[in-house]
Amino acid sequence: MGTVTPLRTKEEPLYPGVAEAPRYSCALGGAYMATLATFGAVPILHSGAGCGMAQNFGQNFAAGLNDAGPQGNTSTPCSCLVEEHAVFGGEDKLRALIKSTIELVRGDLFAVISGCVPALIGDDVAAVVKEFRKDVPIIHVNTAGFLGNSYKGYEQFLEAVIDQLLEPLPAVRRQVNLLGIVPFQHVFWKGDLQAIKTLLEKIGLKVNMIFTENNGLEALRSIPAAELNLVFSPWSGVGVARKLEEKFGTPYAVIPSVPVGPKDTTAFLRFLARRLRLRRSSVEKVIAAEEHRAYRFSEYMAAISTMALPNAYTAIVADAGTAIGLTRYGSNELGWLPEIVIITDNPPEEFHAEIVRRLTEGLESAVKPEVYFEIDSHKIRLLLREHTVQLILASSLEKHIAVDELNAMQVSVAFPVYDRLIVDRTYAGYRGGLALMEDVAYKYGGPL
């Protein structure tokens, strides 16, 4: 078994101090990104002006040099609270802002996202929002930054949708929702969602991926019609799935990571075939065709993978879901030796043991990784210095220590990513492993 270092020991205070460059934003940032990822949704920030602008480089640009879309950054309506509102309240300003936004901005759904100041001064944001509900679809997401990080904000957005927007619907046979992939926070979110949807449609499922759908409001309203909710994370989105089960009776399944490569993807499809009672012969036909292509094409990279990284000792620094998927693929299909895995998304302690189990059991490598839970970038660098590795799959923050100190190759695969453009790139599914090897081989050879 790998050794585990918790994020915080019992002897340490609850708030031990400032962490250097944690790999996420606040709850407001997570809800803001989820709104921007919903086509047709318009965010309205009830906060200080800096709360929205900080997300430009703090979330959008850090997610593989991405922009925020037509409703993001300086185009986002904001109440821009100042000292005066901290004393006298900001409800009147918010009311006027919502009214003008509805008149001037075309949108299918409006999401009022409130930050720290309204929570501290006691603005009744929910009551103000309720005044407009008879005119337009509108929700309130209470995301004071001290309530959690951007993973929490993602869940708060969906929980607000569940409580304020959704109505019961008859379950549609073979329809599933995709949860747990957090927009922008998971840097391959667009490609991952599309790859999973395409694959599941091949085995006869109707897939509601919610984010990036052309009609975001319709996708949200279709959530209660699912036969099954799929959570592609060991923890993020599980609370949302539980809420949907409580309110609409929809069961859910936790898939610990987006499956990477043929082995885990095949296991995932066979699990769905059993769970949703699909025709086994049809699913196996899809599996056979996809495996044939993936393994046939992998022959083209055999030489470079053998020469560049034969049994390479690897380090992975990423959120839990990304780390699990890449660790398993590297160990079980490429022969890499997982030396150390550092989990950076601050999962609740109740999920730690399961995350460690997923990272250490079922690996075909003789080497089992040391597993750490750490958000402080300085401490992450200290942990990496204790190991000799040839490959580091991490964020852009590990780029210089990999090259300058550890003499290792580094590929940016986890938030934040400032050194590559990621639009619809994905490592998901049968073809995802090939894409990962293309990126690793590029780093091995370098540009011409």
C-alpha positions in Angstrom: 0.0 0.0 0.0 1.1 3.5 -0.6 1.7 5.8 2.3 -0.8 8.6 2.9 -0.1 12.1 4.2 -3.4 13.8 5.2 -4.0 17.4 4.3 -4.2 18.3 8.0 -3.3 16.3 11.1 -5.4 16.4 14.2 -2.7 18.4 16.1 -2.8 21.2 13.5 -5.3 24.0 13.8 -8.3 24.1 11.5 -6.9 27.1 9.6 -3.1 26.5 9.7 -2.2 29.6 7.7 -1.9 30.7 4.1 -1.3 28.1 1.4 0.8 29.0 -1.6 -1.1 28.9 -4.9 -3.9 26.4 -4.2 -5.3 24.8 -7.3 -8.8 26.2 -7.2 -10.8 29.4 -6.7 -13.5 30.2 -4.2 -17.1 28.9 -4.2 -18.2 32.0 -6.2 -15.7 31.1 -8.9 -17.1 27.6 -9.2 -20.7 28.7 -9.6 -19.7 31.4 -12.0 -17.8 29.0 -14.2 -20.7 26.5 -14.1 -23.1 29.3 -15.2 -20.8 30.3 -18.1 -20.5 26.7 -19.1 -24.3 26.5 -19.5 -25.2 27.8 -22.9 -27.9 30.6 -22.7 -27.3 31.2 -18.9 -26.4 34.7 -17.8 -24.5 35.2 -14.5 -25.3 38.2 -12.3 -22.7 38.8 -9.6 -23.8 40.3 -6.3 -20.4 41.0 -5.0 -17.4 43.3 -5.2 -16.2 44.1 -8.8 -12.9 42.2 -8.2 -14.7 38.9 -7.4 -15.7 38.5 -11.1 -12.6 39.9 -12.7 -10.3 37.8 -10.6 -11.7 34.7 -12.3 -10.3 35.8 -15.6 -6.8 34.6 -14.8 -7.8 32.7 -11.7 -10.2 30.3 -13.5 -10.6 30.9 -17.3 -7.1 31.6 -18.4 -5.8 29.0 -16.0 -7.9 26.3 -17.6 -5.7 26.0 -20.7 -5.7 29.6 -21.8 -9.5 29.6 -22.1 -11.7 32.7 -22.5 -15.0 33.1 -20.5 -17.4 33.4 -23.5 -19.8 36.3 -24.3 -21.2 36.6 -20.7 -17.9 36.4 -18.8 -15.4 38.8 -17.4 -16.2 42.5 -18.2 -19.5 41.5 -19.9 -20.8 40.0 -16.6 -23.4 42.2 -14.8 -22.2 42.9 -11.3 -23.5 45.0 -8.4 -19.9 46.1 -7.6 -20.5 46.5 -3.9 -18.4 49.0 -2.0 -18.2 50.3 1.6 -21.5 52.1 1.4 -23.3 48.8 0.8 -21.6 47.1 3.6 -23.2 49.7 5.9 -26.6 50.2 4.3 -27.1 47.0 2.4 -27.1 46.2 -1.3 -30.6 44.9 -2.0 -31.8 48.0 -3.8 -28.8 48.0 -6.1 -29.2 44.3 -6.8 -32.9 44.8 -7.6 -32.1 47.5 -10.1 -29.2 45.4 -11.6 -31.5 42.4 -12.2 -34.1 44.5 -13.8 -31.7 46.2 -16.2 -30.0 42.9 -17.0 -33.3 41.2 -18.0 -34.1 44.2 -20.2 -30.7 44.5 -21.9 -29.2 41.0 -22.0 -30.6 38.1 -23.9 -30.6 34.9 -21.9 -32.6 31.7 -21.2 -31.6 31.5 -17.5 -30.3 34.1 -15.1 -28.2 33.1 -12.2 -27.7 35.6 -9.3 -24.4 34.5 -7.6 -23.8 36.2 -4.3 -20.4 36.5 -2.7 -18.9 37.2 0.8 -20.2 40.8 1.4 -23.9 40.0 1.0 -23.6 37.0 3.2 -21.8 39.0 5.9 -24.2 42.0 5.9 -27.3 39.9 5.6 -28.8 40.9 2.3 -31.9 38.8 1.6 -30.8 38.0 -1.9 -33.2 35.1 -2.2 -36.2 37.4 -1.6 -35.0 39.9 -4.2 -34.5 37.1 -6.8 -38.0 35.7 -6.1 -39.5 39.0 -7.2 -38.4 38.3 -10.8 -39.2 34.6 -11.0 -42.7 35.2 -12.5 -41.0 37.0 -15.4 -37.9 34.9 -16.3 -36.2 31.6 -15.2 -33.9 32.9 -12.5 -32.1 31.2 -9.6 -30.0 32.4 -6.6 -26.7 30.7 -5.8 -25.3 31.6 -2.4 -21.6 31.3 -2.8 -19.8 33.2 -0.1 -16.1 32.4 -0.6 -15.7 31.2 3.0 -18.2 28.4 2.3 -15.8 26.4 0.1 -13.7 26.3 -3.0 -14.7 26.2 -6.7 -15.6 22.5 -6.5 -18.1 23.4 -3.8 -19.4 26.3 -6.0 -20.0 23.9 -8.8 -22.2 21.8 -6.5 -23.9 24.8 -5.1 -24.9 25.9 -8.7 -26.5 22.5 -9.4 -28.1 22.4 -6.0 -29.7 25.8 -6.6 -31.0 24.5 -10.0 -32.5 21.4 -8.3 -34.2 23.4 -5.5 -35.4 26.4 -7.6 -35.8 25.3 -11.2 -36.5 21.6 -11.6 -39.8 19.7 -11.5 -40.4 16.0 -11.4 -40.4 14.2 -14.8 -41.0 10.6 -15.8 -37.8 8.7 -16.0 -36.7 8.1 -19.6 -35.3 4.6 -20.3 -31.5 4.7 -20.9 -31.1 8.4 -20.3 -28.2 9.4 -18.1 -26.7 12.7 -16.7 -23.0 13.3 -16.6 -21.9 14.8 -13.3 -18.6 15.4 -11.4 -16.6 17.0 -14.3 -16.3 20.6 -13.1 -16.2 23.2 -15.9 -12.8 25.0 -16.3 -11.5 23.4 -13.0 -11.1 20.1 -14.9 -9.0 21.5 -17.8 -10.2 18.8 -20.3 -13.8 19.3 -19.3 -15.2 20.1 -22.8 -13.4 17.2 -24.5 -14.1 14.8 -21.7 -17.8 15.4 -21.7 -18.1 15.1 -25.5 -15.9 12.0 -25.6 -18.0 10.3 -23.0 -21.3 11.3 -24.6 -20.2 10.1 -28.0 -19.1 6.7 -26.6 -22.3 6.2 -24.5 -24.5 7.1 -27.5 -22.7 4.3 -29.4 -24.1 1.7 -26.9 -27.6 3.1 -27.1 -27.8 5.6 -24.3 -29.4 9.1 -24.3 -26.8 11.4 -22.7 -27.5 14.7 -21.0 -24.1 16.3 -20.5 -25.6 19.6 -19.4 -22.6 21.8 -19.9 -21.7 22.8 -23.5 -25.1 21.6 -24.8 -26.6 24.1 -27.3 -29.7 24.5 -25.1 -28.4 24.8 -21.6 -31.8 25.5 -19.9 -33.4 22.5 -21.6 -30.5 20.3 -20.5 -30.9 21.5 -16.9 -34.6 20.9 -16.9 -34.1 17.4 -18.3 -32.0 16.3 -15.3 -34.9 14.7 -13.4 -35.7 12.5 -16.5 -32.5 10.4 -16.2 -32.6 6.8 -15.3 -29.2 7.0 -13.8 -26.8 9.8 -12.8 -23.1 9.1 -13.5 -20.6 10.9 -11.2 -17.1 11.0 -12.8 -15.2 11.8 -9.6 -14.6 10.0 -6.3 -16.2 13.0 -4.5 -17.0 16.1 -6.5 -20.7 15.9 -7.6 -21.6 13.1 -5.2 -23.5 15.5 -3.0 -25.5 16.6 -6.1 -26.3 13.0 -7.0 -27.5 12.3 -3.5 -29.8 15.3 -3.6 -31.2 14.2 -6.9 -31.8 10.7 -5.5 -33.6 12.2 -2.5 -35.8 14.6 -4.5 -36.5 12.7 -7.7 -35.5 9.1 -6.8 -32.8 8.9 -9.4 -30.1 6.4 -8.5 -26.5 7.2 -9.1 -23.2 5.5 -9.7 -19.8 6.9 -8.8 -17.1 6.4 -11.5 -13.9 7.3 -9.7 -12.4 9.0 -12.8 -13.0 9.7 -16.4 -11.8 6.3 -17.9 -8.5 6.6 -19.8 -7.5 4.0 -22.3 -9.0 0.7 -23.4 -8.9 -1.3 -20.2 -10.8 1.0 -17.9 -13.1 2.2 -20.7 -14.1 -1.4 -21.5 -14.7 -2.1 -17.8 -16.9 1.1 -17.6 -19.0 0.1 -20.6 -19.5 -3.4 -19.3 -20.6 -2.0 -15.9 -23.2 0.2 -17.7 -24.4 -2.8 -19.7 -25.1 -4.7 -16.4 -26.5 -1.7 -14.5 -28.9 -0.5 -17.3 -29.7 -3.9 -18.7 -28.4 -3.2 -22.1 -28.1 -5.8 -24.8 -24.7 -7.3 -24.1 -24.0 -8.3 -27.7 -24.5 -4.7 -28.9 -22.2 -3.3 -26.2 -19.5 -6.0 -27.0 -19.7 -5.1 -30.6 -18.8 -1.5 -29.8 -16.1 -2.6 -27.4 -14.5 -4.9 -30.0 -14.4 -2.2 -32.7 -13.0 0.5 -30.3 -10.4 -1.8 -28.8 -9.2 -2.9 -32.2 -8.7 0.7 -33.3 -7.0 1.7 -30.0 -4.6 -1.2 -29.9 -3.9 -1.1 -33.7 -3.1 2.6 -33.5 -1.0 2.1 -30.4 1.4 0.0 -32.5 2.4 3.2 -34.2 3.7 4.6 -30.9 5.4 1.5 -29.7 8.9 2.5 -30.6 8.8 6.0 -29.1 7.2 4.8 -25.9 9.8 2.1 -25.5 12.7 4.4 -26.2 11.4 7.4 -24.4 9.9 6.0 -21.2 10.6 2.4 -20.6 9.2 1.6 -17.1 9.4 5.3 -16.3 9.0 6.4 -12.7 6.2 8.9 -12.7 4.8 11.6 -10.4 1.2 12.8 -10.8 0.1 16.1 -9.2 -3.6 16.6 -9.9 -7.2 16.5 -8.7 -8.4 13.1 -7.4 -10.3 12.1 -10.5 -7.5 13.0 -13.0 -4.9 11.4 -10.8 -6.8 8.1 -10.6 -7.4 7.9 -14.3 -3.8 8.7 -15.3 -2.2 6.5 -12.7 -4.2 3.5 -13.7 -3.6 4.0 -17.4 0.1 4.6 -17.0 0.5 1.6 -14.7 -1.8 -0.9 -16.4 -1.3 -0.1 -20.1 2.0 1.7 -20.5 4.2 0.0 -17.9 5.0 3.2 -16.0 5.9 3.0 -12.3 3.8 5.4 -10.2 6.3 6.7 -7.6 4.2 9.5 -6.0 0.7 10.9 -6.4 -0.3 14.3 -4.9 -4.0 15.1 -4.7 -4.6 18.8 -5.0 -8.4 19.4 -4.9 -8.8 19.2 -1.1 -11.4 16.4 -1.0 -13.3 16.0 2.3 -11.6 13.6 4.6 -14.4 11.1 4.4 -13.3 10.3 0.8 -9.6 10.0 1.4 -9.5 6.3 2.1 -11.4 5.4 -1.1 -9.2 7.7 -3.2 -6.1 6.0 -1.8 -7.6 2.6 -2.5 -8.4 3.5 -6.1 -4.8 4.7 -6.5 -3.1 1.7 -5.0 -5.3 -1.3 -5.7 -5.8 -2.9 -9.1 -2.5 -1.6 -10.4 -0.4 -4.0 -12.5 2.8 -2.3 -11.5 5.0 -3.7 -8.8 5.4 -0.1 -7.6 2.5 1.3 -5.5 2.6 5.1 -5.2 3.0 7.2 -2.1 -0.2 9.2 -1.9 -0.4 12.7 -0.4 -3.2 15.2 0.0 -1.7 18.7 -0.3 -2.9 22.1 -1.6 0.2 24.2 -0.8 2.4 24.5 -3.9 5.5 25.0 -1.9 5.0 21.8 0.1 4.2 20.0 -3.2 7.6 21.1 -4.5 9.3 19.8 -1.4 7.5 16.4 -1.8 8.7 16.1 -5.4 12.3 16.8 -4.5 12.3 13.7 -2.3 11.7 11.5 -5.4 13.6 10.5 -8.5 11.2 10.5 -11.4 11.4 10.7 -15.2 7.9 12.0 -15.9 5.7 14.5 -14.1 2.1 14.8 -15.1 0.9 17.9 -13.2 0.0 21.6 -13.6 2.0 24.4 -15.0 3.2 25.2 -11.5 5.4 22.1 -11.6 7.0 22.9 -15.0 10.1 24.6 -13.7 10.9 22.2 -10.9 10.6 19.3 -13.3 13.0 20.8 -15.9 15.4 22.8 -13.7 15.7 20.6 -10.6 14.5 17.1 -11.3 15.7 16.7 -14.9 12.3 15.2 -15.7 9.7 15.6 -18.5 6.6 17.5 -17.5 3.2 17.6 -19.2 0.5 20.0 -17.9 -2.6 17.9 -17.4 -4.2 19.5 -14.3 -5.4 22.9 -13.1 -3.8 25.4 -13.5 -2.5 25.2 -17.1 -0.9 28.3 -18.5 1.5 26.7 -21.1 -0.8 25.1 -23.6 -4.2 25.8 -25.2 -6.9 23.2 -24.3 -10.1 23.5 -26.4 -11.5 20.0 -26.9 -8.5 17.9 -26.1 -9.2 14.9 -24.0 -7.5 11.8 -22.6 -10.9 10.1 -22.1 -11.9 6.8 -23.6 -10.3 4.5 -26.0 -8.6 7.2 -28.0 -7.6 9.3 -25.0 -4.6 7.3 -24.1 -3.2 7.8 -27.6 -3.6 11.6 -27.1 -1.7 11.4 -23.8 1.1 9.6 -25.4 1.2 12.2 -28.3 1.6 14.9 -25.7 4.3 13.1 -23.7 6.2 12.2 -26.9 6.1 15.8 -28.0 7.8 16.8 -24.7 10.3 14.0 -25.1 11.4 15.2 -28.6 10.5 18.9 -28.2 9.6 21.2 -31.1 11.7 21.0 -34.2 
